């Protein structure tokens, strides 16, 4: 009985997985070589930096998969945008009290990722959310 129940639940899971709703929104992709692609981007409402991007030129065309290193930027017409940057991130930063280390501990490594752009202008305000902490980075084009 339990074996049948587990079997039917696993079948249901695998059948329902492709039926998950995909939210494509109009937007722009700027590739690393400078080409700009206008079309639809799957909005996964990322909280952490995305590891891949689904793009399709039209609603009826098949989607293409892009990795962050293949892009300079992406933006949705609704206003949310991301930029591929190389930034120092403290991987030991933690805001969850039960996981705080004892003493002063930090582990800063340079990461290349898609950071969310919160503010553009003479200085950019970027947000990178990692498990345990959110990092806000202020960048000026002429300074590191």
C-alpha positions in Angstrom: 0.0 0.0 0.0 2.7 2.5 1.0 4.8 1.4 -2.1 1.8 2.2 -4.4 1.3 5.6 -2.7 4.9 6.6 -3.0 4.9 5.4 -6.6 1.8 7.4 -7.5 3.2 10.5 -5.7 6.5 10.4 -7.6 4.7 9.9 -10.9 2.5 12.9 -10.1 5.5 15.0 -9.2 7.3 14.2 -12.5 4.2 14.9 -14.5 3.4 18.2 -12.8 7.0 19.6 -13.0 6.7 20.7 -16.7 3.4 22.3 -16.0 4.9 24.9 -13.6 4.0 28.4 -14.7 6.7 30.3 -16.4 6.5 34.1 -16.3 8.1 35.7 -19.3 8.2 39.5 -19.3 9.4 41.9 -22.0 12.9 43.0 -21.6 16.4 43.5 -22.9 19.6 41.4 -22.8 23.0 42.9 -23.5 25.4 40.2 -24.4 29.1 40.3 -23.5 30.0 41.3 -27.1 27.7 44.3 -26.9 24.7 43.0 -28.9 21.3 43.9 -27.5 18.5 41.4 -27.7 14.9 42.6 -27.3 12.4 39.9 -26.4 11.0 38.1 -23.4 12.9 37.1 -20.4 11.7 34.5 -17.8 11.3 36.4 -14.6 12.0 34.0 -11.8 11.7 36.8 -9.2 15.3 36.0 -8.0 16.4 36.8 -4.5 19.9 35.4 -5.0 21.9 36.2 -8.2 20.6 34.2 -11.1 22.7 31.3 -12.4 21.1 31.2 -15.8 18.6 33.2 -17.8 15.9 32.0 -20.2 15.3 34.3 -23.1 13.1 34.0 -26.2 12.7 36.6 -29.0 8.9 36.1 -29.4 6.2 34.4 -27.4 6.1 31.5 -29.8 9.8 30.9 -30.3 11.8 28.4 -28.2 13.7 29.7 -25.3 17.5 30.2 -25.3 19.6 29.7 -22.2 22.2 32.3 -21.1 24.8 32.1 -18.3 25.7 35.3 -16.5 29.2 35.4 -17.9 27.6 35.6 -21.4 25.8 38.9 -20.5 26.7 42.5 -19.6 23.2 43.4 -18.3 19.6 42.5 -18.4 16.5 44.6 -17.7 12.8 44.1 -17.6 10.6 46.8 -19.0 8.9 46.9 -15.6 12.1 48.4 -14.2 14.1 45.7 -12.5 17.6 45.3 -13.9 20.8 43.3 -13.3 24.4 44.0 -14.3 27.3 41.5 -14.6 29.9 42.7 -12.2 33.1 41.5 -10.5 32.8 42.5 -6.8 34.3 41.5 -3.4 31.8 39.6 -1.3 32.2 38.5 2.3 31.1 34.9 2.3 31.3 34.7 6.1 28.8 37.5 6.5 25.8 36.2 8.5 22.6 37.7 9.8 21.0 34.6 11.2 21.7 34.6 14.9 22.0 30.8 15.3 24.8 30.7 12.7 26.9 33.6 13.8 30.6 32.6 14.3 32.5 33.4 17.4 34.9 36.2 17.1 35.7 38.5 14.2 35.6 36.2 11.1 35.5 37.3 7.5 36.1 35.6 4.2 36.2 38.1 1.3 36.4 36.6 -2.2 36.0 38.2 -5.5 32.9 36.9 -7.3 31.5 37.5 -10.8 27.7 37.5 -10.8 24.6 39.3 -11.9 23.9 42.0 -9.3 20.6 43.8 -9.0 20.9 47.5 -9.9 19.0 49.6 -7.4 20.2 53.0 -8.4 22.0 54.3 -11.5 23.8 57.6 -11.9 27.3 59.0 -11.0 27.4 56.2 -8.5 25.6 52.8 -8.7 23.9 51.1 -5.8 23.9 47.3 -6.3 22.4 44.5 -4.2 23.7 41.0 -3.9 21.8 38.6 -1.7 23.5 35.5 -0.5 22.3 32.9 1.9 22.6 34.5 5.3 23.2 38.1 4.3 22.4 40.8 1.8 25.3 43.0 0.5 24.8 46.5 -0.8 27.6 47.8 -2.9 28.2 51.4 -4.0 30.3 51.7 -7.1 31.6 54.7 -9.0 32.9 54.3 -12.6 36.2 56.0 -12.0 37.0 54.3 -8.7 37.3 50.7 -7.6 
